Amino acid sequence: MKKTGRFLLLGVLFVSLSVILFGCGTKNSGSSTDVGEGKNEGARKLVVGTDATYAPMESMDEKGNIVGIDIDIVKAIAEAAGFEVEFKNIGWEPLFPAVDNSEVDFAVSSITITEDRKKTYDFTNPYFSANQLILVPEDSSIENFADLKDKRVAVQINTTGHIVTKGLLGDTSSKIVAAETMPLAISEMINGNADAAVGDNAVIIDYKANNPKVQLKTIEDASFEKEFYGLMVKKGNKEVVDLLNKGIQIIKDNGKLKEITGFDIE
């Protein structure tokens, strides 16, 4: 949900989309372990699932490590609440059953808290805010979300971008090109298989910034509501939810969360 451009990205994204402050999985799995910079040695370890194809939020670096804004936030939460973490890159679609089947203790992958998801999973308090954004070729005549009504739209499957697009085109619309990852969805558009791509703003802006030779433009739309990311936990696992919320509150209070993201969350 690369690393290099994420600090630039967040400034663009959450300050004005024009002022630079700083910077939703592959089949191959990757994992990495963090022990809170050595401060929590011997502490309880929680296994964290993610979909590391979502730069700048979570991705794989050139050494095969899972990195990103979400990853830095979880590491800070772990250090603050006194536990260790081990990250596993298991992909977007497998992430949900992995939580439900207790293969991982919780998931971090730019997961928007929705009423529908809350029926099946528990979520922590929000730690990040975002909204949907439209990406189109630079010469496209599309000006807003409503203009996509008769267009082919690429999305990452079962993300909020997919959900809002189904709301416009219909749940079973053949015009929705649902890809396994957001980069693949964007590629579908670039290759002419879709007229636009819809996804989380941080990811789309990061892609555009890291591919300056591809002539693309972004479109904001007032109909897109603000979304909030949470850490996703198996339904009924209050112990883990409480532990994570403890860490989230600490890094909100001490300014660490703002240091990582560049903005305050309500």
C-alpha positions in Angstrom: 0.0 0.0 0.0 8.2 3.8 -3.2 9.2 4.1 0.3 11.3 6.9 -1.0 8.4 9.0 -2.2 6.0 8.5 0.6 7.1 11.4 2.7 6.6 13.7 -0.3 3.3 12.1 -0.9 1.6 12.7 2.4 2.4 16.4 2.2 0.8 16.6 -1.1 -2.1 14.5 0.0 -3.1 15.9 3.3 -2.0 19.5 3.3 -3.1 20.8 -0.1 -2.2 18.2 -2.8 0.2 20.8 -4.1 2.5 21.7 -1.2 5.2 19.1 -0.7 5.9 18.3 3.0 6.9 14.6 2.9 6.4 11.6 2.0 -5.8 -2.3 -0.6 -0.9 -8.9 -2.4 1.3 -10.7 -4.3 1.2 -14.5 -4.3 4.7 -14.6 -3.0 4.7 -14.2 0.8 7.2 -12.2 2.8 7.7 -11.6 6.5 9.7 -9.5 8.8 10.0 -9.2 12.5 10.4 -6.1 14.6 11.0 -6.0 18.4 10.3 -2.4 19.1 13.9 -1.4 18.5 15.0 -3.8 21.2 12.9 -2.2 23.9 10.4 -5.1 24.2 12.8 -8.0 24.1 11.0 -11.1 25.6 7.6 -9.4 25.3 4.5 -11.0 23.7 4.7 -11.3 20.0 1.7 -10.6 17.7 1.6 -11.8 14.1 0.4 -9.1 11.7 -1.0 -9.8 8.2 -0.8 -7.4 5.4 -1.0 -6.9 1.6 2.3 -5.4 0.7 1.3 -4.1 -2.7 -0.1 -0.8 -1.5 2.7 1.8 -1.5 3.2 4.1 0.3 1.1 2.4 3.0 2.6 -1.1 2.8 5.0 -2.6 0.1 8.2 -4.6 -0.3 11.5 -2.9 -0.5 14.4 -4.0 -2.7 15.7 -6.2 0.1 12.4 -8.0 0.5 11.4 -6.2 3.7 7.8 -5.1 4.3 7.8 -1.3 4.7 5.5 1.6 4.6 3.4 4.1 6.6 1.1 1.5 8.0 4.1 -0.7 9.0 5.8 2.2 10.8 2.6 3.0 12.6 2.2 -0.6 13.8 5.8 -0.7 15.0 5.2 2.5 17.0 2.0 1.1 18.5 3.9 -2.1 19.5 6.7 -0.2 21.1 4.3 2.0 23.0 2.1 -0.8 24.2 5.0 -3.2 25.0 4.7 -6.1 22.5 6.7 -7.4 19.5 5.3 -7.8 16.0 6.0 -10.2 13.1 4.7 -9.1 9.7 3.4 -11.5 7.0 2.6 -10.5 3.5 -0.3 -12.7 2.6 -2.3 -10.6 0.1 -5.5 -8.7 0.2 -8.2 -11.4 -0.4 -6.5 -14.0 1.9 -6.1 -11.4 4.6 -9.7 -11.6 5.8 -9.9 -15.4 6.3 -6.5 -15.3 7.9 -7.8 -13.0 10.6 -11.0 -15.0 11.0 -9.1 -18.3 11.2 -6.6 -16.9 13.7 -3.7 -17.4 11.3 -2.7 -13.8 12.2 -3.5 -11.8 15.4 -4.5 -8.7 13.4 -4.3 -7.1 10.0 -3.0 -3.8 8.8 -3.5 -3.0 5.2 -5.2 0.4 4.8 -8.4 -1.3 5.9 -11.3 1.1 5.9 -13.7 0.7 8.9 -17.1 0.0 7.4 -20.4 -1.0 9.0 -20.4 -4.1 6.8 -17.0 -5.2 7.8 -17.8 -4.6 11.5 -20.4 -7.3 11.3 -17.6 -9.9 10.8 -14.5 -8.3 12.4 -13.6 -6.0 15.2 -11.6 -2.9 14.6 -9.4 -0.6 16.7 -10.0 3.1 17.0 -9.0 4.9 13.7 -5.4 5.7 13.1 -5.5 7.2 9.6 -7.9 9.1 7.4 -8.2 8.9 3.6 -10.7 9.2 0.7 -11.2 7.8 -2.8 -9.5 9.4 -5.8 -10.0 9.0 -9.6 -7.0 8.4 -11.9 -7.4 8.9 -15.6 -5.2 9.5 -18.7 -4.1 13.1 -19.0 -6.1 13.7 -22.1 -9.3 12.2 -20.6 -12.6 14.2 -20.8 -13.7 12.7 -17.4 -14.2 15.5 -14.9 -16.0 13.8 -11.9 -17.3 10.5 -10.5 -20.6 10.8 -12.3 -18.8 10.9 -15.6 -17.8 7.2 -15.0 -21.4 6.1 -15.3 -21.0 4.6 -18.8 -17.2 4.0 -18.6 -15.1 1.0 -17.7 -13.6 1.5 -14.3 -10.6 -0.4 -12.8 -10.5 -1.1 -9.0 -8.8 -3.4 -6.6 -11.3 -6.1 -5.7 -13.3 -5.8 -2.5 -11.8 -2.5 -1.5 -13.9 0.7 -0.8 -13.0 1.8 -4.3 -14.7 -1.3 -5.6 -17.7 -0.6 -3.3 -18.3 3.0 -4.4 -17.8 2.0 -8.0 -20.4 -0.7 -7.7 -22.7 1.9 -6.2 -22.4 3.9 -9.4 -22.3 1.1 -12.0 -24.2 -1.7 -10.3 -23.0 -4.7 -8.3 -22.8 -7.0 -11.3 -21.7 -4.4 -13.9 -19.4 -5.9 -16.6 -17.8 -2.4 -16.8 -16.0 -2.9 -13.5 -12.5 -4.3 -14.0 -11.7 -5.8 -10.6 -8.0 -6.6 -10.2 -6.2 -8.4 -7.4 -4.0 -5.4 -6.6 -4.2 -1.6 -7.1 -1.1 -1.5 -9.3 -2.7 -4.1 -11.5 -5.9 -2.0 -11.6 -4.0 1.0 -12.7 -2.2 -1.1 -15.3 -5.5 -2.2 -16.7 -6.4 1.5 -17.3 -3.0 2.3 -18.8 -3.3 -0.6 -21.2 -6.6 0.6 -22.4 -8.8 -2.0 -20.7 -10.5 0.7 -18.5 -11.2 4.4 -18.8 -10.4 5.2 -15.2 -9.1 3.7 -11.9 -10.6 4.5 -8.5 -8.7 3.9 -5.3 -7.4 5.3 -2.0 -5.8 8.7 -2.5 -2.5 8.0 -0.9 -1.9 5.0 -3.2 -3.0 6.7 -6.4 -0.9 9.8 -5.7 2.1 7.7 -4.8 1.8 5.8 -8.1 1.5 9.0 -10.1 4.5 10.5 -8.3 6.7 7.5 -8.9 5.7 7.1 -12.6 6.2 10.7 -13.9 6.6 9.5 -17.5 3.1 8.1 -17.6 0.7 10.9 -18.5 -2.0 10.7 -15.9 -4.1 13.1 -13.9 -6.1 12.8 -10.7 -9.7 13.9 -10.0 -11.2 14.6 -6.7 -14.9 14.4 -6.2 -17.0 15.8 -3.4 -19.2 12.7 -3.3 -16.4 10.7 -1.8 -16.7 10.6 1.9 -13.7 10.6 4.3 -12.7 7.1 5.3 -10.9 5.9 8.4 -8.4 3.0 8.6 -8.4 0.7 11.6 -6.4 -2.4 12.6 -8.7 -5.5 11.9 -9.0 -8.2 14.6 -10.9 -11.4 14.9 -14.5 -10.8 16.2 -14.6 -11.0 20.0 -10.9 -10.7 20.6 -11.2 -7.8 23.0 -7.8 -8.5 24.5 -5.9 -7.7 21.3 -8.3 -4.8 20.4 -7.7 -3.2 23.8 -3.9 -3.6 23.6 -3.8 -2.0 20.1 -6.0 0.8 21.2 -3.7 1.4 24.1 -0.8 1.8 21.7 -2.8 4.0 19.3 -3.8 6.4 22.1 -0.2 6.6 23.3 1.2 7.5 19.9 -1.6 10.0 19.4 -0.9 11.7 22.7 2.9 11.8 22.4 2.9 13.0 18.8 4.5 9.9 17.2 1.5 9.2 15.0 1.6 12.8 13.6 5.3 12.4 13.1 4.8 9.4 10.9 1.8 10.6 8.9 2.2 14.3 8.9 -1.3 15.2 10.1 -3.6 14.8 13.1 -6.5 12.4 13.1 -9.7 13.3 14.8 
